Amino acid sequence: MSITDGGSQIYHVQLMQTDLLIENGKTYLITFDAYAEEPREISLAVQLNADPWTNYHSFGNVSLNTSWQTFRTAFTMHNPTDSKARFVFDLGLSDTDVHFDNISLALAAAPQAPFQRGIGFSGWLEQFPPILYMPYKRYTKEDFENVKSLGCDHIRLPLEIFDIMGPGPDYAIPTVFFSFLDQAVDWAEQLGLYLILDNHSFEGTISADQTDQLKAGWIQLANRYKNRSNLICYEIFNEPHGLSNEIWHDMQGQLIETIRAIDKKHSIVVTSIMDDFRELQSMPVYDDTNLIYTFHFYDPALFTGQGC
């Protein structure tokens, strides 16, 4: 779309489809491909096509770069059925041209996990005190290739970042750590493997007092990998424990919002206390449609603990 005057508000330039039937109680999937001539932001929404322009779903700000990216979001219609709704892209505030393709708004099918069979690469980018170093050379691209050859489609990569962070409030993750993590991300993308960045920090319990440190870690990770392919996933925390369901649910909700303020594209893996399947039913319904729920199951230990 060619833009000669972006105006002074983001809604001063719009691309829209009207007269859409959006039914109460149904879930819809929005997907589109886009890039811009220069990096810029746009927004989009499904909304009432009349004053007061009620939003049925807002994607919020979307960051475009100069390469094609695929974006997707889903929403459930909680308002009354509207047979004349509109789907609108807001493209103002910039004269930079935007290119679209494969725009779709359709009823969502039952969700499917994007991966089925995988393996964990532990003891690589996770080491706990008193071990004071990380074996950065433990795994190579050949190990990733071997995983692929076994028929696996994903790797769960534990990251122990808390003990290597700098002091607050920035809690900076060392550059050398990111250089090796970048390499792992590159290898996964080259081989078409999903890579779950698993925040495996803390051997002991956690508390609400550590929310700021958790946020700082995910701000850095999301900023670094927001423009990577959909093969990259974020796992908020491994087996949280030592706090109540209510406190963890609130912390996890804050962390989802922290990531989504930066990265609306990548799947986020969420869990219950101790990744316990019995606690999943107590979890709240987070306002996010690109979440993967996980649990850990160790019974019977005689079988699951073989080789450990």
N, C-alpha and C positions, 0 to 999 in steps of 0.2 A: 504494500500500500504506500503510495507516494504522499508525503506530507510536506506541504509548503509553509504552513503556519501552525505550530503546535498550540498556540493560545496560552492562556495563563492558568488554566485548570486542566487536570488530566482528562476530564470529560468533554473538553472542547473539540476533541477529534474522536469519533467513534466509528466502529465497524460492528454491525449488529444484524441479527436475524430475529424477526418478530413472528407473532401468531404461533407460538409453540405451545403444545399441550404438556403441561407439567402437573402430574397427578399427586394428590396427597398420599403419603405413605409409601411412595415408590422411590427407589434409589436409582440415580442416574450417574453415568460416567461421562466425563468431559475429557477429550484428548485433542491435542493439536501439536503440530510442528511449527517452529518459528525461529527466525533469526533477524537481526537488525544490521544496518549498514555500519553502525557504531554501537558500542555497548549502551544500553538504555533500559528503562523500566516501563512496563505497561501494567494494566490491571484488567480483570474481567469479572463478570458477574452474571448470574441468571436472576432476573428480577421482574417485578410488576412493570408493565409498559405504560404506566400512567403515574401522575403525581399521587402519592409521595415516593414512587420508584422503590418500593420495598425490595430489599435484597432477599431472595430465596437462598442464594449461595454466593459468596464472594471468594474468589481465589486470592484476593489481595494483590500486593505488588509482585510482579514477575520480572526477574532480571534476565534480559536477553544479551547474548554476545554475538559475535560475527559468524558463528557456526550454527548449523541446524541443531536444535535440541527438541526432544519430545517431552511434552508436559502432560500430566494427567491429574485429575482430581475427581472425586465422587462426592455426592451429597444425597441426603434423603429429604424429600419435600415434606416439611412439617406444616406449611401453610395450606389453606384450602386450595383445591384444584383450580388451576388457572389455564384456560384454553387459549389465552392470548399473551402468554409470557414472552419475554425477550432474552436473548443471549447476546451480551454486548462486551466488546473489547474497548477499553478506554486508552487512547493512544496520544493524548495531548501532552503538553509541557515540553515537547521536543520536536524538532523538525526532521529527526532521523527517520528514514524510511524503514518500514517493517515488512517482512515477508512471512506469509502463512501458507500452510498446506495441511491436508488431512484433518480438517476441523470436524469434530464429531461430538454430538450430544446424544446419547442413547441410553436406553434402560440397561442397567448394570447386570451382568451375569453373576452367578454365585462366585464369590472370590476364591481364587486358587493361589496357593503359595507359589512364588516364582521359582523355587528350587525344591529338590526332593531328596538328594543324596549328597552327603558332604562329610568333611573331616575337620578336626580342630588342629591348628598349629600352635600348641602350647609351648611354653618355655623358650619363646623366641623374643617377642617384644613385651614380655611380662616377667619380671623378676622382683621378688619381695626381699626386703631386708631380712637377714644380715647380708644377703648377696648384693654386692654394690656395683655390679656391672650387668650389661645385657649382652648375650651372645649374638650380636647382630648378624653374624655370618652363618648362623645355624641352618637356615634354609636358603635354597637357591632357586633359580627359575626351573631347574631340573625337577625339584620337588613338586612345584606347581604342575609341571608337565606330567609327572607320574600320577598325581591326583586326577588329572583330566583323563589319562589313559585308563584308569580304573573305572571310569564311567561316572565319576562324581561331577556334580555341577556347582558346588560351592565349598568355600573354606571359611571356617569361623576363626578369626584371628584375635586372640586375647591381647589387650593392650593394658599394661600397668603404667599409668601416667602420673598418678598422684605423688609417688615418691621421687619423681624426677622433675616435677614442676618447680618453677621459681616461686618466690614469695608472693603473697597477695598484695594488691587486689588483682593483678594481672594473671598470676599463676602460669607464667609462660612455659610452654613445652619446648624442650631443647631442639635446636635446628637439626642436630645429628639424628635425633629420633625420627623427625619428620622425613629426613632424607631416605632412611631405610623403609619407612612406611610408604612413602611415595613409590619406591621401587616395587614393593609388594602390590600396590594398587596397579601399577603399570603391568606387571606380569599377569595379574588376574584379568585385566581388560584385554590384553593381547591374546589370552587363551579362552576368552569367553566364559570365565568362571565368576560366579557371584562371590563377593568378599564381604563378610560381616565384620565390621569394626566393633569389636566387643570390649566395652569398658570394663576391664577385669581388675580394677583397682581395689585396694583394701583387702588385707587378709582377715581383719577383724570386723567389728560391726561398724555401721555408719549411723549418722544422725542428721537431723535437719540443719545443724550448724554447718554441715559441709555442702549445703546446697549451692552456695556461691562458687565453691571450688569445682563442683560438678558442672555448673553452668559455664565457668571459664574454660574448662576442658572442651565442652561441646561447641562453644563459640569458635574456638580455634580449629577444631576438626571440621565443623560444618563450613566455615569460611574456606578452608583449604580444599575441600572435596565437593563443594556444591555444584561445580561445573563438570564433574566427572560423569561417566555413564551411569545408567540405572543399575549396573551390576554392583554398585557399592551400596551397602546398607549400614545403618547405625544401630547398634544395640546399646541402649542407655546404660544398663548396669547389670553385672552378673550377680545373681543370687543375693539381693539386698536382704539384710537381716539385722536384728538388734533394735528394731523400731516397729511401731504399730502399723497396721494396714493403712490407717487414715493418714498418718504422716507420710508414708511412702507413696501412697496414691497422689497426695498433693505435690510432693517433690517431683514425681514422675511427670505429672501434668505440667509443672513449671518448666521442666526440661524439654518436653515436647514443644512447648511454646517458644522456648529459647532457640531450639533448632529451626523451627518453622519460620521464625523471624528472619532467618538467613537462607534456609534451603527448604523449598516447598516440593522438591522433586523426589528426593530419595526416601525409600522405605525406612521406617523406624521400628526396631524390635523392642517390644515392651514386655513386662513380666510382673508377676506377683511377688510377695515376700518369699524369699528363698527359691524362687522359680517353681513354687509348689503348685501342682495342677489343682489341688483342692482349694487353693486360695484364688484361682482365676475368677470364680463366680462372684467374689467380693469386689472385684475391680470396677471402677466407674467406667462409663462410656465416654471416652475422651472425644473431643470435637476434632477428630482427624480421621480421614478415610484411607490413609496409606500407612496403616500400622500392621505389624505382624506380631501375634501373641505367641510367646514361647513358654515352655515349662521343662523342667528336668525330672527325669524318672530313673531312679537307681535300683529299683527292686526287680528281681531278687539280687542282692549284692554279690552273691556267689557267682552269678553269671555276668552281671554288668561290670564287676570289678576285675575281670580277668585281664591279666597283663598290666594292671596298674601298679 
